[in-house]
Amino acid sequence: MLKVVKFGGSSLADAEQFKKVREIVLAESDRKYVVASAPGKRHDADAKVTDMLYHCYKQAATGENIEDYFAQIKERFDSIIRDLELPVSLDKEFEIIKSAFIHKAGKDYAASRGEYLNAKLLAAYLGFDFIDAADVILFREDGSLDMEATNTLLSSVLSDHDHAVIPGFYGSMPNDTIKTFSRGGSDITGSIAARAAKADLYENWTDVSGFLMADPRIIENPLGIETITYSELRELSYMGAGVLHEDAIFPVRFAGIPINIRNTNAPDDEGTYIVPRTDKVDMEHVITGIAGKRGFSVLSIEKDMMNAEIGFGKRVLEVFEKHNISFEHLPSGVDTMSVVIATAEIAEIKDQIKAEVCRAVNPDKIAIDDELALLAVVGRGMVKSKGTAARIFSAVANTGINIRMIDQGSSEKSIILGVEEKDLEAAMRAIYCEFIK
């Protein structure tokens, strides 16, 4: 078996965390390729190195003296070197970085140096080779990842290294300048590396023991999720359930590689397995997870004989397309149609949208209501369990909450409810208590 392992910023925040990582990596010979993040917070009052680099570069770009602040960043890495007694120095790298800051090498370059330097130290500590992500992660001129070119190149490079550490978060543009992914992009690098290496498993090590069935800030001590499919994860991630960067799903999903979310601080925990598909269903609980998100609006249209009017829905959606607005859901009836959109997308043009829809389809009634929250109940076991929808609706209704929208996907693996934003947390608690006794 071959494993690619990625460690997040909290896992590599200081020397003590480095020691945990080394013990994990060397515990299994299958863990051949490691993707490293920049140092994260060591405690609540601390700063992430990436944030420090952004701030320092901003100072340099405005002509401020960066000596003192730059020294603080350097000390974060020097303290790791001292505490681990590593026979290495990053002095030359820091001289290059400081000069690049002063000469305005770009924010992406600045932000990427945390991963670059941390990966250098981790490679030295593990005795692994170092592969610069700028040499193997390729972006196109338009800033999009060139997935196939990257996969071909990285696969070839990895074949020449028995063990290696790769910095996460960045790659290079065709002109050799540095380009970063969005924040949390080390997850993406790990997934890309897993695909290129043809790994049997992608281990993503963080500071939690996998996914939970609900947000612990809303549900007290929610149960963990042992196994979740890519499609279930997609539904929950879209609704705000975090742990893994959403874009990191796709490279490994394409290759059919499972992901294992693990806890660096509790390495004996099995964590959560994310798999392409599974026949294993938890019929005791039926649902896999619950997630919710605020900030939606719903455009409601009523018109008699709407269903007999050819192209009605198309004309409505063309209004949103004209304004480059994507819709979230389309719950509809015989004479009704609703379009759910992010409130921020239409905040400045609501009246214009209503007027254009009126001209397009001449509805009997039209309205846009704000302060809608969407709640997703997800589970592959739902399709095999009778009465699941009724239990969900009853649990919410029994709390006195009005359900403003219902949308069930054709796969029957998820049910989306729309409720008032103020009712979201209460609705989530009611559903969780209904299924998790």
VOGU-3710 file (C-alpha; in Angstrom, 3 decimals, decimal comma):
1> mlkvvkfggs> 0,000/0,000/0,000  1,142/3,539/-0,780  -0,056/6,522/1,258  0,216/10,252/0,671  -0,114/12,190/3,918  -0,871/15,881/4,399  -0,373/17,759/7,653  -2,201/21,000/8,384  -0,850/24,138/10,029  -1,831/23,121/13,559
11> sladaeqfkk> 0,032/19,841/13,053  3,241/21,701/12,169  2,961/24,764/14,396  6,077/24,146/16,493  8,790/21,627/17,356  6,538/19,520/19,590  4,069/19,108/16,751  6,929/18,244/14,368  7,847/15,404/16,732  4,301/14,027/16,582
21> vreivlaesd> 4,332/14,232/12,808  7,662/12,409/12,554  6,382/9,613/14,781  3,247/9,260/12,640  5,078/9,267/9,303  7,795/6,835/10,329  5,341/4,490/12,061  4,302/3,098/8,658  6,627/2,553/5,720  3,643/3,061/3,388
31> rkyvvasapg> 3,661/6,799/4,161  6,049/7,808/1,404  5,007/11,300/0,342  4,199/14,153/2,738  2,522/17,477/1,978  3,276/20,236/4,493  1,376/23,368/5,493  2,808/26,559/6,977  3,021/26,773/10,783  -0,376/27,475/12,309
41> krhdadakvt> -1,301/28,883/15,682  0,518/27,489/18,718  -2,186/28,845/21,034  -5,351/30,942/20,752  -3,538/34,273/21,010  -0,938/33,285/18,404  -0,832/34,178/14,687  -0,610/31,866/11,692  2,614/32,309/9,767  0,694/32,806/6,510
51> dmlyhcykqa> -1,146/35,751/8,050  2,159/37,148/9,269  3,633/36,869/5,789  0,665/38,664/4,234  0,998/41,471/6,778  4,747/41,771/6,332  4,437/41,935/2,556  1,791/44,650/2,859  4,223/46,640/5,014  6,978/46,213/2,443
61> atgeniedyf> 4,680/47,167/-0,443  3,809/50,463/1,272  7,443/51,289/1,987  7,412/50,562/5,721  10,430/49,146/7,504  9,891/45,385/7,847  13,021/44,469/9,814  11,354/43,899/13,187  8,274/42,099/11,903  10,281/40,012/9,447
71> aqikerfdsi> 12,529/38,955/12,344  9,464/37,652/14,187  8,570/35,441/11,221  12,136/34,175/10,965  12,130/33,370/14,683  9,122/31,063/14,242  11,229/28,831/12,002  14,491/29,303/13,871  12,811/28,163/17,088  11,769/24,922/15,379
81> irdlelpvsl> 15,337/24,409/14,164  16,765/24,996/17,643  14,249/22,859/19,504  14,682/19,957/17,086  18,459/20,462/16,957  18,366/20,343/13,157  21,744/20,799/11,425  20,237/23,232/8,908  19,952/26,988/8,436  17,320/29,026/6,591
91> dkefeiiksa> 19,349/32,258/6,685  19,986/32,328/2,915  16,329/31,617/2,142  15,238/34,459/4,401  17,639/36,886/2,739  16,141/35,973/-0,636  12,593/36,305/0,712  13,271/39,695/2,319  14,711/41,030/-0,915  11,738/39,674/-2,851
101> fihkagkdya> 9,344/41,411/-0,444  11,125/44,747/-0,842  11,091/44,382/-4,638  7,373/43,469/-4,613  7,484/39,875/-5,828  3,738/39,554/-5,247  1,305/38,524/-2,522  1,134/34,931/-3,743  4,886/34,588/-3,468  4,824/36,049/0,028
111> asrgeylnak> 2,006/33,794/1,237  3,621/30,650/-0,178  6,878/31,005/1,741  5,410/29,542/4,939  4,759/26,222/3,245  8,057/26,345/1,369  10,156/26,865/4,504  8,194/24,444/6,677  8,456/21,715/4,062  12,221/22,296/3,912
121> llaaylgfdf> 12,481/21,770/7,671  10,186/18,748/7,695  12,138/17,082/4,879  15,360/17,562/6,833  13,762/16,243/10,036  12,329/13,150/8,333  15,362/12,502/6,148  13,155/12,760/3,041  13,828/14,516/-0,273  12,379/18,002/-0,818
131> idaadvilfr> 10,345/18,716/-3,963  9,400/22,350/-4,556  5,718/22,633/-5,482  6,620/25,417/-7,938  8,389/22,789/-10,043  5,483/20,317/-10,215  2,156/22,156/-9,690  1,288/24,018/-12,894  -1,239/26,791/-13,467  -2,478/28,137/-16,802
141> edgsldmeat> -2,266/31,746/-17,976  -5,791/32,388/-16,693  -4,819/31,243/-13,189  -6,631/27,908/-13,303  -4,879/24,683/-12,342  -3,618/22,639/-15,291  -4,626/19,349/-13,729  -3,522/16,951/-16,440  -0,136/18,580/-17,068  0,436/18,669/-13,303
151> ntllssvlsd> -0,535/15,026/-12,908  1,811/13,907/-15,678  4,764/15,949/-14,420  4,299/15,213/-10,713  3,826/11,507/-11,351  7,126/11,418/-13,234  8,978/13,367/-10,548  7,612/11,268/-7,675  8,741/8,089/-9,420  12,326/9,293/-8,933
161> hdhavipgfy> 11,905/9,707/-5,145  11,252/6,916/-2,663  10,227/9,465/-0,022  9,601/13,183/-0,368  8,067/16,260/1,243  6,154/18,755/-0,923  4,957/22,205/0,215  1,212/22,671/-0,066  -0,825/25,671/-1,184  1,059/26,858/-4,279
171> gsmpndtikt> 2,443/26,141/-7,728  3,768/28,212/-10,619  2,420/30,163/-13,579  3,781/29,733/-17,130  6,067/32,745/-16,525  7,494/30,998/-13,430  5,860/33,343/-10,917  4,244/31,800/-7,847  0,487/31,172/-7,813  -1,402/30,043/-4,703
181> fsrggsditg> -4,633/28,157/-4,265  -7,345/29,665/-2,085  -6,802/29,490/1,679  -6,690/25,883/2,871  -5,148/24,927/-0,452  -2,662/22,472/1,056  -5,593/20,032/1,070  -5,707/20,402/-2,711  -1,968/19,799/-3,069  -2,280/16,644/-0,996
191> siaaraakad> -5,094/15,379/-3,177  -3,153/16,176/-6,365  -0,108/14,345/-4,997  -2,209/11,329/-4,040  -3,557/11,068/-7,557  -0,125/11,548/-9,161  1,431/8,909/-6,899  -1,443/6,490/-7,597  -1,822/6,224/-3,846  -4,051/3,651/-2,202
201> lyenwtdvsg> -5,000/6,155/0,504  -4,761/9,899/1,109  -4,382/10,661/4,818  -5,274/14,211/5,789  -3,971/14,943/9,294  -5,487/17,869/11,163  -6,539/18,777/14,710  -9,875/16,915/14,769  -10,636/13,201/14,640  -12,619/13,298/11,424
211> flmadpriie> -16,035/14,666/10,582  -18,823/15,091/13,097  -22,499/14,553/12,356  -23,241/18,186/13,174  -21,547/21,444/14,140  -20,361/21,085/17,773  -21,011/24,801/18,283  -24,705/24,016/17,776  -25,067/20,383/18,868  -23,386/19,365/22,109
221> nplgietity> -20,948/16,449/21,630  -22,212/15,260/18,235  -21,274/11,760/17,147  -18,388/11,234/14,742  -18,816/9,931/11,205  -16,979/6,684/10,559  -17,521/6,487/6,793  -18,920/9,028/4,353  -19,158/8,964/0,553  -17,835/11,703/-1,690
231> selrelsymg> -21,375/12,662/-2,697  -22,498/12,958/0,931  -19,447/15,043/1,765  -20,172/17,322/-1,175  -23,672/18,007/0,152  -22,459/18,716/3,688  -19,429/20,779/2,627  -21,617/22,949/0,432  -23,769/23,710/3,468  -20,767/24,830/5,459
241> agvlhedaif> -19,504/21,665/7,157  -15,744/22,154/7,232  -12,597/20,095/7,932  -11,442/19,429/4,380  -11,062/22,034/1,625  -13,959/21,346/-0,751  -11,837/21,489/-3,928  -9,557/18,790/-2,487  -12,240/16,194/-3,049  -12,080/16,214/-6,830
251> pvrfagipin> -8,582/14,932/-7,788  -8,858/11,874/-5,533  -12,519/11,338/-6,351  -11,580/11,235/-10,024  -9,003/8,546/-9,254  -11,208/6,644/-6,789  -8,751/7,138/-3,905  -10,217/7,117/-0,369  -9,405/9,931/2,064  -8,838/9,351/5,769
261> irntnapdde> -9,237/12,402/8,029  -7,023/11,867/11,088  -6,034/13,770/14,234  -2,326/14,482/14,732  -2,925/14,919/18,455  -4,860/11,641/18,735  -3,199/9,353/16,171  -4,881/6,202/17,486  -8,311/7,507/16,509  -9,514/5,969/13,252
271> gtyivprtdk> -11,003/9,251/12,056  -13,355/9,445/9,088  -12,992/7,584/5,803  -14,257/9,343/2,686  -14,902/6,752/-0,010  -16,249/6,704/-3,582  -19,061/4,355/-2,576  -19,975/1,897/0,144  -22,685/-0,629/0,913  -22,182/-0,023/4,627
281> vdmehvitgi> -25,189/1,813/6,083  -25,777/2,855/9,692  -29,442/1,866/9,956  -29,493/2,729/13,649  -29,091/6,423/12,909  -30,119/6,482/9,204  -28,637/9,934/8,558  -24,952/10,641/7,990  -24,885/14,301/8,929  -26,653/17,645/9,213
291> agkrgfsvls> -25,363/21,038/8,104  -26,881/24,453/7,591  -26,056/27,841/6,151  -27,629/31,291/6,321  -27,718/34,057/3,742  -30,241/32,962/1,111  -33,216/34,573/-0,615  -36,081/32,951/-2,491  -37,829/34,296/-5,567  -41,390/32,904/-5,559
301> iekdmmnaei> -43,519/32,886/-8,709  -47,168/31,873/-9,105  -48,989/31,543/-12,411  -51,990/29,481/-13,415  -51,202/26,772/-16,001  -47,473/27,424/-15,632  -46,783/23,760/-16,332  -48,361/24,019/-19,782  -46,284/27,012/-20,815  -43,325/25,754/-22,838
311> gfgkrvlevf> -40,001/27,363/-21,864  -41,344/29,046/-18,709  -38,520/27,903/-16,441  -35,906/28,633/-19,086  -37,041/32,251/-19,409  -36,932/32,743/-15,645  -33,418/31,351/-15,345  -32,197/33,404/-18,294  -32,802/36,515/-16,172  -30,329/35,228/-13,580
321> ekhnisfehl> -27,898/34,100/-16,265  -27,920/37,611/-17,741  -26,682/38,948/-14,380  -24,178/36,102/-13,922  -26,069/34,789/-10,888  -26,204/31,056/-10,164  -29,182/29,502/-8,424  -28,982/27,117/-5,472  -32,270/25,203/-5,672  -35,442/25,129/-7,770
331> psgvdtmsvv> -38,335/23,737/-5,708  -41,469/23,873/-7,878  -45,122/22,870/-8,088  -47,716/22,732/-10,881  -48,442/26,472/-10,754  -45,517/27,648/-8,623  -41,781/28,013/-9,091  -39,163/29,096/-6,584  -35,564/30,068/-7,224  -33,222/30,054/-4,231
341> iataeiaeik> -30,189/32,315/-4,557  -27,510/33,748/-2,299  -28,779/37,038/-0,879  -25,455/38,759/-1,495  -25,766/38,032/-5,228  -29,015/40,015/-5,631  -28,873/42,506/-2,762  -28,372/45,527/-5,033  -30,649/44,464/-7,909  -33,710/42,805/-6,357
351> dqikaevcra> -36,209/45,199/-7,919  -34,495/44,866/-11,289  -34,627/41,056/-11,089  -38,350/41,112/-10,255  -39,090/43,517/-13,112  -37,178/41,430/-15,646  -38,851/38,188/-14,522  -42,246/39,901/-14,848  -41,454/40,909/-18,411  -40,165/37,436/-19,206
361> vnpdkiaidd> -43,079/35,304/-17,922  -45,887/37,677/-16,778  -46,575/35,908/-13,446  -49,767/36,272/-11,410  -47,699/36,839/-8,260  -44,011/37,393/-7,624  -42,034/38,083/-4,457  -38,480/37,932/-3,133  -38,077/36,991/0,531  -34,789/37,282/2,402
371> elallavvgr> -33,410/35,836/5,667  -33,698/32,246/4,516  -31,422/29,525/5,870  -30,922/26,176/4,180  -30,512/22,997/6,186  -29,274/19,773/4,596  -30,021/16,359/6,055  -27,750/13,872/4,293  -27,483/10,107/4,428  -27,113/7,165/2,081
381> gmvkskgtaa> -29,290/5,170/4,499  -32,276/7,462/3,961  -33,307/5,770/0,725  -33,622/2,399/2,506  -35,456/3,690/5,563  -39,202/4,314/5,339  -40,628/7,467/6,857  -37,352/9,416/7,057  -38,804/12,548/5,481  -41,842/12,423/7,773
391> rifsavantg> -39,584/12,169/10,815  -37,577/15,197/9,676  -40,649/17,335/9,025  -42,347/16,281/12,268  -39,243/17,006/14,345  -39,055/20,543/12,969  -42,812/21,163/13,157  -42,973/20,002/16,772  -40,643/22,846/17,742  -43,033/25,375/16,216
401> inirmidqgs> -40,729/26,161/13,289  -42,277/26,908/9,904  -40,683/25,123/6,941  -40,601/27,585/4,046  -39,102/25,280/1,450  -38,524/21,573/0,821  -36,255/20,152/-1,865  -35,312/16,480/-2,156  -32,701/15,338/-4,634  -33,460/12,582/-7,119
411> seksiilgve> -30,898/10,323/-5,417  -32,944/10,567/-2,191  -29,685/10,887/-0,249  -30,410/14,429/0,905  -33,342/16,578/1,931  -32,961/20,355/1,919  -35,187/22,459/4,161  -35,579/26,221/4,048  -36,324/27,908/7,376  -36,080/31,397/8,802
421> ekdleaamra> -32,476/32,265/9,628  -33,386/32,722/13,285  -34,734/29,150/13,409  -31,755/27,366/11,846  -30,006/26,182/14,999  -33,221/25,063/16,689  -34,205/23,107/13,575  -30,814/21,398/13,470  -31,072/20,406/17,132  -34,579/19,030/16,625
431> iycefik> -33,536/16,840/13,700  -30,380/15,613/15,406  -32,331/14,635/18,535  -34,901/12,820/16,410  -32,319/10,537/14,804  -29,623/10,353/17,486  -31,338/9,289/20,695
//
